[in-house]
Amino acid sequence: MSIKGLNMIGPHHVCILYVATAGLQGPLMGSDEQEIVLLIYVIIDVMQNKVVGIQQYPVRPLAADVNENILSDQLTSESVLTDELIKSAGRLLENALTEFEIYCASIHVDPHNPGFQFVTDGQLPLRQCLHPEACRKDIDLPYYYSTFHDLRKEVAKFIGKTDDLPQSVPDMVTYIDLKPESENEFYKKEAKDMINIVHRLIRDGHRFEIPETISLILEPGICSKDDEIDGNCVVRARGLPWQSSDQDIAKFFRGLNVAKGGVALCLSPQGRRNGEALIRFINQEHRDMALKRHKHHIGPRYIEVYRASGDDFLSVAGGSNGEAQAFLSRGASVIVRMRGLPYDCTAKQVLDFFASGEQPCTVLDGPDGVLFVKKPDGRATGDAFVLFAQESDAPKALSKHRECIGSRYIELFRSTTAEVQQVLNRSLDPKTYEQPAPLIAQIPQVPLLPQHIITSGTRKDCIRLRGLPYEAQVEHILDFLGDHAKNIILQGVHMVYNAQGQPSGEAFIQMDSEQSAFNAAQQKHHRYMIFGKKQRYIEVFQCSGEDMNLVLTGGIPSPVSPAKAAPALLSPGGNIIPTAFHPGTNFPGYAPLQIAAPGLGPRQFFPPPIFYWPYPSPPVSPTSYYAPPMPTSAGLPQQPQQPMLPHECLQLPPIAAPISAIDGRIIPESMGRPEHEKTRQTFGQSHYVELII
């Protein structure tokens, strides 16, 4: 039989490829992301059924430069490899691959010929070891590493038990009644056993007909909500860099075959990528290998991989929009998402945008290759998807990231068919644009202690912080105060929110003594708080509980003089009091606000409620609460317990003229000030006056 005739039914040369890594072996090989340390090649002439070439390459991993011990105990016990051998005789992986190709040329064997096929012990050597490592190291593997024969499946086919695959080389030896090899000709004796198995299969007429293939390109595909997805073929990847594209995710799973259009990037409610993706593989075998890449890395980030269902994939990637189906069926190789477009942008402006500049590129099918995302009422959202015919157009198109159309700079991202459908599904759903219910409504409205009970007393054991970033939380304040934070009483940090439930930039803090408050104010006044990229200097003043009460109530004093009141109650941080709690006149520090008192002047007003919350404070403050019942006083009828009006319904008495709020303080001149502030007029000999309107 001629080689030409043999080429029609199978390879004329098979090459046994044995791979070993520095870590786990057997069924877990490759799951620990360890580097390859050994490659064994044995070339067999199928027509003559004899070995025509043998090469063994110890490979030096990059970790050998930093680690003294390279090989795992399992590998050293199962082979004759040693750390010294790897360090002295090992070469880089890419050099080993090049040396093998040169060796093939020397024995007149062309590995690029379709009649040359690899044979491996299972799927792991190529799918879980060689291809992923080559991808991480940016090594371009020759194409002939993308097809191979799984010897375990070939043996099962040979004996007629395709539903019962052997799980190791010794299993295959047992299946076909061979004697295990005892010679120590190779670094790993399993290589010799594999040679004997292949000789036996060829001698008995077995043909290596249909090879396994490894997909190197992620093929685009369209998924409909009516499709049936096998739930055993889907995984969820979490922790992805937000800028990851479908191609980046496919590279992470290099060696495993992803189904057409099988990468679906998940989006947040705001339409931005949230670091998760659903990946659909061609079968369960590839899904199971994907799960073994749990906590493998993309750059410095490790990626979590979990099982997912077919419904999960359809909820993200499935579409039913006819316009999207027609758009995606144009056969584009590249989809680019545009964000930040002017609302009146036209398709011609998009075409001109990509056709201009140093790296022009052409949109597929002209205006038909541009799809604008619109709301249910037809208004533009500022997003669009653009198609390109060739993969080489992708870097040219993305190079225009943050260039302008009109006065708007445009953000560009590589997109997927699943993302197109997901964005369009959301844009056409009226619920997407409904205002979410405020968090305030989720907070139960329960009685709180009257404000002047929390903020009372003349002891200056409190500090007031002003100028806080609106995003600052309790933990940022504690970090700002540093060592002084240890002097804060239990639940003594009170974030102040305005009537709209927004941060006011102020906070009050109760300290364990006046001296602690004085020290904190002296050392932290006008010091800088670093919050993200913001740098704000914070004003810190020593004050008393009564001072805090006067500020928060807009200057309305408590009916009971602090001198006559019981000792101040240290703030419990706004602890919630049960509904049945009814403070009486003998309650320490209790002084009811006469809300219904007659004779209010035109310049008096009720401030909107501002609350204290236990440490740590919640993200927002409620704008209404149930006031506790007030005891009857002289001339004041008993008022039933009623909910206070929210701020938007609060009726304020008319004010004759605008009131200028002036906050005046006398601050010691010795207190540090920022250098950029202007010199202030002194008051007396050692103080200056700061007036803030």
Secondary structure, DSSP 8 states (H G I E B T S, - for coil): --HHHHHTTS-SEEEEEEEEESS--GGGTTTT---EEEEEEEEEETTTTEEEEEEEEEB--GGGGT-S--S-HHHHHHSS--HHHHHHH-B-HHHHHHHHHHHHHHTT--TTSTTEEEEESSSHIIIIIIHHHHHHTT----GGGGEEEEHHHHHHHHHT-TTS---SHHHHHHHTT--------SSSTHHHHHHHHHHHHHHTT----S-EE---S------BTT----GGGEEEEES--TT--HHHHHHHTTTS-EEEEEEEEEE-TTSSEEEEEEEEESSHHHHHHHHTTTTEEETTEEEEEEE--HHHHHHHH-B--HHHHHHHTT--SEEEEEES--TT--HHHHHHHHHSSSS----TTGGGGEEEEE-TTS-EEEEEEEEESSTTHHHHHHTTTT-EETTEE-EEEEE-HHHHHHHHHHHT-GGGGS----GGGGS----B--HHHHS--S---EEEEES--TT--HHHHHHHHGGGGGGEEEEEEEEEE-TTS-EEEEEEEEESSHHHHHHHHHHHTTEEEEETTEEEEEEEEEE-HHHHHHHHTTT---SS-TTTS-S-----SS-B--TT----TTSTT-----TT-S---TT-----------SS--SS--S--B------BTTB------B---GGG------SS-----EEEEEETTS---TTS----EETTTEEEEEE-
